[in-house]
Amino acid sequence: MSQVQTTTQATEGITATQRWNIRRALSQTGTTGDAVFRIVLFASVFIILAIVVGMVGMMLSNAMPAIKHFGFGFLTGKNWDPVRNEFGALPFIYGTIVSSVLAVLIAVPISLGIAIFLVEQAPRKIAQPIAFLVELLAAIPSVVYGLWGIFVLAPFIREHLGPILQKYLGWLPLFQGKLTGIGMLTGGIILAIMITPIITAIVRDVLTAVPVTQREAALALGATKWETTKVVLDNAASGIAGAIVLGLGRAIGETMAVTMVIGNMPQISASLFEPAYTIASVLASNFAEATDELYLSSLILIGLILFVVTFIVNGLAKLLVMTVTRGKSGTAKAA
């Protein structure tokens, strides 16, 4: 009888040890509450990953008819004719790249100027309200930007900005063509306004992350305020690059505002005054009309291209921001 009790106690002891090892593997403290909490967190992460993988798998599966039918020619094709089942994505890729690059060229100088002023120049009483107003721009719905572009920006470009550009720079292909107010330039300006708050906020955080000792050392060596700012910008170069790339990713994926002002015409034109099309805008404009299988598959393939490009751009921006953040925090600790 004593041997049976001893065996039972040993079995219970092994079971308790195993339970403890399991809890220990799930959490550092080995407590049940921490183990459950960690399981919930891991489940949340895997749910997000499953959603992303599911989206990619769904788009890839539905895009296979277009991939098999057109192959690589889908990326280089210029015709978009649903009646004849001729689909080429090159005009949309061109419109997306040009409008996004134009937006970045306009937004980056403005965003850098605002961020430098808020961090390096402005008193705190002034910096906080201005920062709030800039960030408030990011909360405005894109359809509001689109309406403003139609009723305010487009007439301004048609009646004022366009004639001035054609008068002094009309010899360039970029500023030739008919002035309607709706076109690539209008879409680029709208995108620039929309990505300015994003770039400004990230650049401001990156500049703030630069250790104060860098500024103090520059001033102690006799540097002027501008020279000190140059030192700060040099230390924050990777983070600023990440902010720009992140703004570019935001511009690439913008849909509604661009659809309302870019003209929605599948063509490749050197003039910024001519109507164009972007990948996001063609999806918003044509998806409801896609009744044919090949037509729908072509649109999904365009969406897959946009997804991959946006994923790569945002991933690159995140890596750049993480690089500068880790570098500056390490420098601050060492100091």
C-alpha positions as a LaTeX table, in Angstrom:
\begin{tabular}{lrrr}
\hline
Residue & $x$ (\AA) & $y$ (\AA) & $z$ (\AA) \\
\hline
Met1 & 0.00 & 0.00 & 0.00 \\
Ser2 & 2.85 & 2.38 & 0.81 \\
Gln3 & 4.47 & 1.59 & $-2.53$ \\
Val4 & 1.25 & 2.58 & $-4.38$ \\
Gln5 & 1.08 & 5.88 & $-2.48$ \\
Thr6 & 4.72 & 6.57 & $-3.23$ \\
Thr7 & 4.17 & 5.90 & $-6.96$ \\
Thr8 & 1.08 & 8.14 & $-7.00$ \\
Gln9 & 2.93 & 10.99 & $-5.27$ \\
Ala10 & 5.82 & 10.64 & $-7.73$ \\
Thr11 & 3.41 & 10.79 & $-10.69$ \\
Glu12 & 1.70 & 13.86 & $-9.26$ \\
Gly13 & 5.12 & 15.44 & $-8.71$ \\
Ile14 & 6.13 & 14.82 & $-12.32$ \\
Thr15 & 2.84 & 16.26 & $-13.55$ \\
Ala16 & 3.26 & 19.40 & $-11.46$ \\
Thr17 & 6.81 & 19.80 & $-12.74$ \\
Gln18 & 5.62 & 19.45 & $-16.31$ \\
Arg19 & 2.91 & 22.03 & $-15.74$ \\
Trp20 & 5.47 & 24.40 & $-14.28$ \\
Asn21 & 7.77 & 23.87 & $-17.27$ \\
Ile22 & 4.92 & 24.64 & $-19.67$ \\
Arg23 & 4.05 & 27.83 & $-17.81$ \\
Arg24 & 7.73 & 28.72 & $-17.68$ \\
Ala25 & 7.99 & 28.30 & $-21.46$ \\
Leu26 & 4.96 & 30.55 & $-21.97$ \\
Ser27 & 6.08 & 33.28 & $-19.56$ \\
Gln28 & 9.23 & 34.31 & $-17.77$ \\
Thr29 & 7.56 & 34.35 & $-14.35$ \\
Gly30 & 5.90 & 30.96 & $-14.77$ \\
Thr31 & 2.53 & 32.23 & $-13.51$ \\
Thr32 & $-0.73$ & 31.21 & $-15.14$ \\
Gly33 & $-1.89$ & 34.80 & $-15.66$ \\
Asp34 & 1.24 & 35.77 & $-17.58$ \\
Ala35 & 1.02 & 32.60 & $-19.65$ \\
Val36 & $-2.59$ & 33.33 & $-20.66$ \\
Phe37 & $-1.70$ & 36.95 & $-21.41$ \\
Arg38 & 1.19 & 35.89 & $-23.65$ \\
Ile39 & $-1.01$ & 33.37 & $-25.49$ \\
Val40 & $-3.57$ & 36.11 & $-26.19$ \\
Leu41 & $-0.86$ & 38.42 & $-27.52$ \\
Phe42 & 0.58 & 35.73 & $-29.77$ \\
Ala43 & $-2.91$ & 34.93 & $-31.04$ \\
Ser44 & $-3.45$ & 38.60 & $-31.90$ \\
Val45 & $-0.18$ & 38.70 & $-33.85$ \\
Phe46 & $-0.99$ & 35.53 & $-35.76$ \\
Ile47 & $-4.46$ & 36.84 & $-36.59$ \\
Ile48 & $-2.94$ & 39.92 & $-38.23$ \\
Leu49 & $-0.42$ & 37.78 & $-40.11$ \\
Ala50 & $-3.19$ & 35.43 & $-41.21$ \\
Ile51 & $-5.24$ & 38.37 & $-42.51$ \\
Val52 & $-2.29$ & 39.69 & $-44.54$ \\
Val53 & $-1.42$ & 36.26 & $-45.92$ \\
Gly54 & $-5.09$ & 35.63 & $-46.68$ \\
Met55 & $-5.39$ & 38.93 & $-48.56$ \\
Val56 & $-2.32$ & 38.20 & $-50.65$ \\
Gly57 & $-3.47$ & 34.65 & $-51.33$ \\
Met58 & $-6.96$ & 35.80 & $-52.32$ \\
Met59 & $-5.65$ & 38.48 & $-54.69$ \\
Leu60 & $-3.06$ & 36.15 & $-56.20$ \\
Ser61 & $-5.66$ & 33.43 & $-56.75$ \\
Asn62 & $-8.16$ & 35.78 & $-58.38$ \\
Ala63 & $-5.45$ & 37.47 & $-60.46$ \\
Met64 & $-4.24$ & 34.21 & $-62.01$ \\
Pro65 & $-6.50$ & 34.47 & $-65.10$ \\
Ala66 & $-4.97$ & 37.85 & $-65.96$ \\
Ile67 & $-1.45$ & 36.61 & $-65.17$ \\
Lys68 & $-1.88$ & 33.58 & $-67.44$ \\
His69 & $-3.52$ & 35.60 & $-70.21$ \\
Phe70 & $-1.21$ & 38.64 & $-70.35$ \\
Gly71 & 1.94 & 37.55 & $-68.53$ \\
Phe72 & 4.63 & 40.22 & $-68.17$ \\
Gly73 & 2.95 & 42.17 & $-70.96$ \\
Phe74 & 0.36 & 43.33 & $-68.45$ \\
Leu75 & 2.95 & 45.66 & $-66.89$ \\
Thr76 & 4.07 & 47.10 & $-70.23$ \\
Gly77 & 0.71 & 47.28 & $-72.01$ \\
Lys78 & $-0.70$ & 50.74 & $-72.74$ \\
Asn79 & $-4.25$ & 49.86 & $-73.79$ \\
Trp80 & $-7.14$ & 49.59 & $-71.35$ \\
Asp81 & $-10.22$ & 48.51 & $-73.30$ \\
Pro82 & $-12.70$ & 46.35 & $-71.36$ \\
Val83 & $-14.84$ & 45.89 & $-74.50$ \\
Arg84 & $-12.01$ & 44.14 & $-76.34$ \\
Asn85 & $-10.54$ & 42.55 & $-73.22$ \\
Glu86 & $-7.29$ & 44.44 & $-73.68$ \\
Phe87 & $-5.74$ & 45.44 & $-70.38$ \\
Gly88 & $-2.39$ & 47.08 & $-69.73$ \\
Ala89 & $-1.25$ & 48.65 & $-66.48$ \\
Leu90 & 1.53 & 50.92 & $-67.75$ \\
Pro91 & $-0.57$ & 54.17 & $-67.84$ \\
Phe92 & $-1.67$ & 53.57 & $-64.25$ \\
Ile93 & 1.84 & 52.76 & $-63.06$ \\
Tyr94 & 3.11 & 55.90 & $-64.81$ \\
Gly95 & 0.38 & 58.06 & $-63.27$ \\
Thr96 & 1.02 & 56.64 & $-59.80$ \\
Ile97 & 4.77 & 57.21 & $-59.99$ \\
Val98 & 4.59 & 60.74 & $-61.43$ \\
Ser99 & 1.87 & 61.99 & $-59.09$ \\
Ser100 & 3.59 & 60.49 & $-56.03$ \\
Val101 & 7.02 & 61.86 & $-56.93$ \\
Leu102 & 5.50 & 65.27 & $-57.65$ \\
Ala103 & 3.77 & 65.21 & $-54.26$ \\
Val104 & 7.03 & 64.31 & $-52.50$ \\
Leu105 & 8.94 & 67.08 & $-54.31$ \\
Ile106 & 6.38 & 69.62 & $-53.13$ \\
Ala107 & 5.79 & 68.28 & $-49.63$ \\
Val108 & 9.34 & 67.52 & $-48.49$ \\
Pro109 & 10.72 & 71.11 & $-48.40$ \\
Ile110 & 7.57 & 72.34 & $-46.64$ \\
Ser111 & 7.59 & 69.47 & $-44.15$ \\
Leu112 & 11.28 & 69.87 & $-43.36$ \\
Gly113 & 10.83 & 73.60 & $-42.86$ \\
Ile114 & 7.92 & 73.10 & $-40.48$ \\
Ala115 & 9.68 & 70.35 & $-38.50$ \\
Ile116 & 12.92 & 72.31 & $-38.16$ \\
Phe117 & 11.03 & 75.40 & $-37.07$ \\
Leu118 & 9.03 & 73.49 & $-34.45$ \\
Val119 & 12.03 & 71.67 & $-32.96$ \\
Glu120 & 14.91 & 74.12 & $-33.38$ \\
Gln121 & 13.44 & 77.62 & $-33.57$ \\
Ala122 & 9.90 & 78.05 & $-32.27$ \\
Pro123 & 9.16 & 78.68 & $-28.57$ \\
Arg124 & 7.10 & 76.00 & $-26.90$ \\
Lys125 & 4.00 & 78.21 & $-26.69$ \\
Ile126 & 4.06 & 78.63 & $-30.46$ \\
Ala127 & 5.31 & 75.16 & $-31.41$ \\
Gln128 & 2.51 & 73.24 & $-29.74$ \\
Pro129 & $-0.44$ & 75.01 & $-31.46$ \\
Ile130 & 1.29 & 74.86 & $-34.85$ \\
Ala131 & 2.08 & 71.16 & $-34.41$ \\
Phe132 & $-1.55$ & 70.53 & $-33.50$ \\
Leu133 & $-2.80$ & 72.35 & $-36.59$ \\
Val134 & $-0.41$ & 70.49 & $-38.87$ \\
Glu135 & $-1.40$ & 67.12 & $-37.44$ \\
Leu136 & $-5.06$ & 68.11 & $-37.76$ \\
Leu137 & $-4.62$ & 68.05 & $-41.54$ \\
Ala138 & $-4.09$ & 64.28 & $-41.33$ \\
Ala139 & $-7.55$ & 63.85 & $-39.75$ \\
Ile140 & $-9.41$ & 65.51 & $-42.62$ \\
Pro141 & $-11.21$ & 62.91 & $-44.81$ \\
Ser142 & $-9.76$ & 62.50 & $-48.28$ \\
Val143 & $-13.11$ & 63.25 & $-49.92$ \\
Val144 & $-12.96$ & 66.73 & $-48.38$ \\
Tyr145 & $-9.58$ & 67.26 & $-50.00$ \\
Gly146 & $-11.10$ & 66.09 & $-53.26$ \\
Leu147 & $-13.98$ & 68.56 & $-53.05$ \\
Trp148 & $-11.58$ & 71.37 & $-52.18$ \\
Gly149 & $-9.45$ & 70.36 & $-55.15$ \\
Ile150 & $-12.42$ & 70.48 & $-57.53$ \\
Phe151 & $-13.93$ & 73.78 & $-56.40$ \\
Val152 & $-10.84$ & 75.72 & $-55.27$ \\
Leu153 & $-7.55$ & 74.27 & $-56.49$ \\
Ala154 & $-8.60$ & 73.32 & $-60.02$ \\
Pro155 & $-9.99$ & 76.80 & $-60.87$ \\
Phe156 & $-6.89$ & 78.40 & $-59.32$ \\
Ile157 & $-4.59$ & 76.30 & $-61.51$ \\
Arg158 & $-6.72$ & 76.91 & $-64.60$ \\
Glu159 & $-7.00$ & 80.68 & $-64.19$ \\
His160 & $-3.85$ & 81.73 & $-62.33$ \\
Leu161 & $-1.06$ & 79.19 & $-61.77$ \\
Gly162 & $-1.33$ & 77.44 & $-65.13$ \\
Pro163 & $-1.05$ & 80.57 & $-67.30$ \\
Ile164 & 1.98 & 81.76 & $-65.30$ \\
Leu165 & 3.73 & 78.42 & $-65.71$ \\
Gln166 & 2.99 & 78.34 & $-69.42$ \\
Lys167 & 4.17 & 81.91 & $-69.86$ \\
Tyr168 & 7.59 & 81.42 & $-68.30$ \\
Leu169 & 8.10 & 77.64 & $-68.57$ \\
Gly170 & 5.92 & 76.81 & $-71.55$ \\
Trp171 & 8.94 & 75.68 & $-73.56$ \\
Leu172 & 9.14 & 72.63 & $-71.30$ \\
Pro173 & 6.92 & 69.63 & $-72.20$ \\
Leu174 & 5.81 & 69.50 & $-68.55$ \\
Phe175 & 3.82 & 72.73 & $-68.86$ \\
Gln176 & 2.31 & 72.36 & $-72.32$ \\
Gly177 & $-1.23$ & 71.34 & $-73.19$ \\
Lys178 & $-4.74$ & 72.55 & $-72.54$ \\
Leu179 & $-5.53$ & 74.12 & $-69.17$ \\
Thr180 & $-8.59$ & 72.52 & $-67.60$ \\
Gly181 & $-7.53$ & 72.53 & $-63.96$ \\
Ile182 & $-8.02$ & 68.76 & $-63.77$ \\
Gly183 & $-4.91$ & 66.73 & $-64.31$ \\
Met184 & $-1.63$ & 65.43 & $-62.97$ \\
Leu185 & $-0.53$ & 68.72 & $-61.38$ \\
Thr186 & $-3.74$ & 69.06 & $-59.41$ \\
Gly187 & $-3.49$ & 65.47 & $-58.19$ \\
Gly188 & 0.14 & 65.97 & $-57.18$ \\
Ile189 & $-0.63$ & 69.12 & $-55.18$ \\
Ile190 & $-3.53$ & 67.41 & $-53.40$ \\
Leu191 & $-1.28$ & 64.49 & $-52.49$ \\
Ala192 & 1.42 & 66.89 & $-51.28$ \\
Ile193 & $-1.03$ & 68.54 & $-48.91$ \\
Met194 & $-2.16$ & 65.15 & $-47.61$ \\
Ile195 & 1.31 & 63.73 & $-46.92$ \\
Thr196 & 2.76 & 66.92 & $-45.41$ \\
Pro197 & 1.43 & 66.17 & $-41.88$ \\
Ile198 & 2.84 & 62.63 & $-41.98$ \\
Ile199 & 6.33 & 63.67 & $-43.06$ \\
Thr200 & 6.31 & 66.62 & $-40.65$ \\
Ala201 & 5.32 & 64.51 & $-37.64$ \\
Ile202 & 7.95 & 61.84 & $-38.29$ \\
Val203 & 10.74 & 64.32 & $-39.02$ \\
Arg204 & 9.86 & 66.24 & $-35.86$ \\
Asp205 & 10.10 & 63.04 & $-33.79$ \\
Val206 & 13.40 & 62.14 & $-35.42$ \\
Leu207 & 14.87 & 65.58 & $-34.77$ \\
Thr208 & 13.69 & 65.41 & $-31.17$ \\
Ala209 & 15.45 & 62.04 & $-30.80$ \\
Val210 & 18.82 & 63.63 & $-31.59$ \\
Pro211 & 20.59 & 64.06 & $-28.21$ \\
Val212 & 20.75 & 67.59 & $-26.82$ \\
Thr213 & 24.47 & 67.06 & $-26.29$ \\
Gln214 & 24.96 & 67.25 & $-30.06$ \\
Arg215 & 23.49 & 70.74 & $-30.13$ \\
Glu216 & 25.37 & 71.84 & $-27.02$ \\
Ala217 & 28.67 & 70.58 & $-28.40$ \\
Ala218 & 28.18 & 72.43 & $-31.68$ \\
Leu219 & 27.27 & 75.67 & $-29.91$ \\
Ala220 & 30.22 & 75.29 & $-27.53$ \\
Leu221 & 32.56 & 75.08 & $-30.52$ \\
Gly222 & 31.25 & 78.39 & $-31.81$ \\
Ala223 & 28.73 & 77.15 & $-34.37$ \\
Thr224 & 25.85 & 79.39 & $-35.37$ \\
Lys225 & 22.24 & 78.31 & $-34.99$ \\
Trp226 & 22.09 & 77.33 & $-38.67$ \\
Glu227 & 25.33 & 75.35 & $-38.40$ \\
Thr228 & 23.96 & 73.60 & $-35.32$ \\
Thr229 & 20.81 & 72.74 & $-37.23$ \\
Lys230 & 22.95 & 71.26 & $-40.00$ \\
Val231 & 24.64 & 69.01 & $-37.42$ \\
Val232 & 21.24 & 67.87 & $-36.18$ \\
Leu233 & 20.02 & 67.20 & $-39.72$ \\
Asp234 & 23.15 & 65.20 & $-40.47$ \\
Asn235 & 22.53 & 63.00 & $-37.43$ \\
Ala236 & 18.88 & 62.54 & $-38.39$ \\
Ala237 & 19.48 & 61.87 & $-42.09$ \\
Ser238 & 18.34 & 58.22 & $-42.02$ \\
Gly239 & 15.16 & 59.06 & $-40.12$ \\
Ile240 & 14.34 & 61.92 & $-42.48$ \\
Ala241 & 14.81 & 59.57 & $-45.41$ \\
Gly242 & 12.44 & 57.12 & $-43.74$ \\
Ala243 & 9.85 & 59.85 & $-43.27$ \\
Ile244 & 10.07 & 60.78 & $-46.94$ \\
Val245 & 9.71 & 57.17 & $-48.04$ \\
Leu246 & 6.74 & 56.72 & $-45.70$ \\
Gly247 & 5.12 & 59.82 & $-47.17$ \\
Leu248 & 5.75 & 58.38 & $-50.63$ \\
Gly249 & 3.98 & 55.19 & $-49.60$ \\
Arg250 & 1.01 & 57.21 & $-48.38$ \\
Ala251 & 0.87 & 59.08 & $-51.68$ \\
Ile252 & 1.01 & 55.87 & $-53.69$ \\
Gly253 & $-2.01$ & 54.40 & $-51.92$ \\
Glu254 & $-4.26$ & 57.48 & $-51.80$ \\
Thr255 & $-7.53$ & 56.89 & $-53.66$ \\
Met256 & $-10.55$ & 59.15 & $-53.34$ \\
Ala257 & $-8.99$ & 62.62 & $-53.44$ \\
Val258 & $-6.83$ & 61.73 & $-56.45$ \\
Thr259 & $-9.75$ & 60.11 & $-58.26$ \\
Met260 & $-11.73$ & 63.35 & $-58.00$ \\
Val261 & $-9.07$ & 65.68 & $-59.44$ \\
Ile262 & $-6.64$ & 63.75 & $-61.67$ \\
Gly263 & $-8.98$ & 63.36 & $-64.66$ \\
Asn264 & $-9.09$ & 59.54 & $-64.84$ \\
Met265 & $-7.83$ & 59.05 & $-68.39$ \\
Pro266 & $-5.52$ & 56.07 & $-69.15$ \\
Gln267 & $-2.81$ & 57.87 & $-71.08$ \\
Ile268 & 0.89 & 58.64 & $-70.79$ \\
Ser269 & 1.60 & 62.33 & $-71.30$ \\
Ala270 & 4.60 & 64.46 & $-70.46$ \\
Ser271 & 2.38 & 67.43 & $-69.62$ \\
Leu272 & 1.35 & 67.92 & $-66.00$ \\
Phe273 & $-1.83$ & 69.66 & $-67.15$ \\
Glu274 & $-3.16$ & 66.56 & $-68.93$ \\
Pro275 & $-5.53$ & 64.10 & $-67.23$ \\
Ala276 & $-4.03$ & 60.85 & $-65.97$ \\
Tyr277 & $-4.86$ & 57.76 & $-63.95$ \\
Thr278 & $-3.34$ & 56.09 & $-60.89$ \\
Ile279 & $-3.57$ & 52.50 & $-59.73$ \\
Ala280 & $-5.73$ & 53.43 & $-56.75$ \\
Ser281 & $-8.06$ & 55.62 & $-58.79$ \\
Val282 & $-8.62$ & 52.99 & $-61.49$ \\
Leu283 & $-9.62$ & 50.51 & $-58.81$ \\
Ala284 & $-12.10$ & 52.94 & $-57.30$ \\
Ser285 & $-13.55$ & 53.93 & $-60.68$ \\
Asn286 & $-13.80$ & 50.58 & $-62.46$ \\
Phe287 & $-14.38$ & 47.91 & $-59.84$ \\
Ala288 & $-18.17$ & 48.28 & $-59.86$ \\
Glu289 & $-18.25$ & 47.87 & $-63.65$ \\
Ala290 & $-16.08$ & 44.74 & $-63.77$ \\
Thr291 & $-18.53$ & 42.01 & $-64.70$ \\
Asp292 & $-16.26$ & 39.98 & $-66.99$ \\
Glu293 & $-13.89$ & 37.50 & $-65.36$ \\
Leu294 & $-10.78$ & 38.77 & $-67.16$ \\
Tyr295 & $-11.72$ & 42.39 & $-66.43$ \\
Leu296 & $-12.14$ & 41.67 & $-62.73$ \\
Ser297 & $-8.96$ & 39.61 & $-62.64$ \\
Ser298 & $-7.00$ & 42.46 & $-64.24$ \\
Leu299 & $-8.24$ & 44.90 & $-61.61$ \\
Ile300 & $-7.29$ & 42.51 & $-58.82$ \\
Leu301 & $-3.85$ & 42.09 & $-60.37$ \\
Ile302 & $-3.44$ & 45.88 & $-60.33$ \\
Gly303 & $-4.48$ & 45.86 & $-56.68$ \\
Leu304 & $-1.89$ & 43.17 & $-55.96$ \\
Ile305 & 0.80 & 45.30 & $-57.60$ \\
Leu306 & $-0.24$ & 48.27 & $-55.48$ \\
Phe307 & $-0.23$ & 46.13 & $-52.33$ \\
Val308 & 3.29 & 44.81 & $-52.96$ \\
Val309 & 4.70 & 48.25 & $-53.82$ \\
Thr310 & 3.11 & 49.88 & $-50.77$ \\
Phe311 & 4.30 & 47.05 & $-48.50$ \\
Ile312 & 7.88 & 47.40 & $-49.72$ \\
Val313 & 7.88 & 51.20 & $-49.44$ \\
Asn314 & 6.45 & 51.21 & $-45.92$ \\
Gly315 & 8.80 & 48.44 & $-44.81$ \\
Leu316 & 11.78 & 50.38 & $-46.09$ \\
Ala317 & 10.61 & 53.53 & $-44.29$ \\
Lys318 & 10.15 & 51.61 & $-41.05$ \\
Leu319 & 13.66 & 50.20 & $-41.25$ \\
Leu320 & 15.16 & 53.64 & $-41.82$ \\
Val321 & 13.28 & 55.17 & $-38.89$ \\
Met322 & 14.24 & 52.29 & $-36.60$ \\
Thr323 & 17.88 & 52.68 & $-37.63$ \\
Val324 & 18.09 & 56.35 & $-36.69$ \\
Thr325 & 16.07 & 55.84 & $-33.49$ \\
Arg326 & 18.31 & 53.04 & $-32.23$ \\
Gly327 & 21.42 & 54.92 & $-33.19$ \\
Lys328 & 20.45 & 58.09 & $-31.35$ \\
Ser329 & 19.25 & 56.27 & $-28.24$ \\
Gly330 & 22.56 & 54.41 & $-28.11$ \\
Thr331 & 24.46 & 57.67 & $-28.48$ \\
Ala332 & 22.40 & 59.25 & $-25.71$ \\
Lys333 & 23.10 & 56.35 & $-23.35$ \\
Ala334 & 26.79 & 56.48 & $-24.11$ \\
Ala335 & 26.83 & 60.22 & $-23.49$ \\
\hline
\end{tabular}
